[in-house]
Amino acid sequence: MSTFSKKISIRWSDLDPNFHMRHSAYYDFGAQHRIEILAQQGLTIQLMQKQHFGPIAFREECIFRKEIYLEDQITISTKIGKMKADASRWTIVHELHNHEGLLCAKISIDGAWMDTKLRKLATPTPAIALDVMNSIPKTDDFIVL
């Protein structure tokens, strides 16, 4: 399995009163996978802190297709759906599939990079940011912004 997809374990705390995964847990799994991918590719939290930049979200949406239960075996995969050539703006897409390969949910997040000193949108200056964003697979309908 590539670094861009992984099996996740549904925890008891991820469930809602209907005994399926609560809506906000989907977003948590997406955020965790994004940060893991960046770190695995060399764009660590420590590097972002040192270079004074980090990712921010403008919009995040989840389309729920099939319920996920505690015992389900789920794989999350991550791709880039849209991106500016300089990687300053992007849309990341996560898909959660069950063990039968059925799509359970699709998360899309529109974001950018922020200079954490100036508190303004910025193009990340270390070349590694562009390299890492370009290393993430693209969706079939990828769009250059």
Secondary structure, DSSP 8 states (H G I E B T S, - for coil): --TTEEEE---GGGB-TTSBB-HHHHHHHHHHHHHHHHHHTT--HHHHHHHTEEEEEEEEEEEE-S--BTT--EEEEEEEEEE-TTSSEEEEEEEEE-TT--EEEEEEEEEEEEETTTTEE----SHHHHHHHHHS-EEEEEEE-
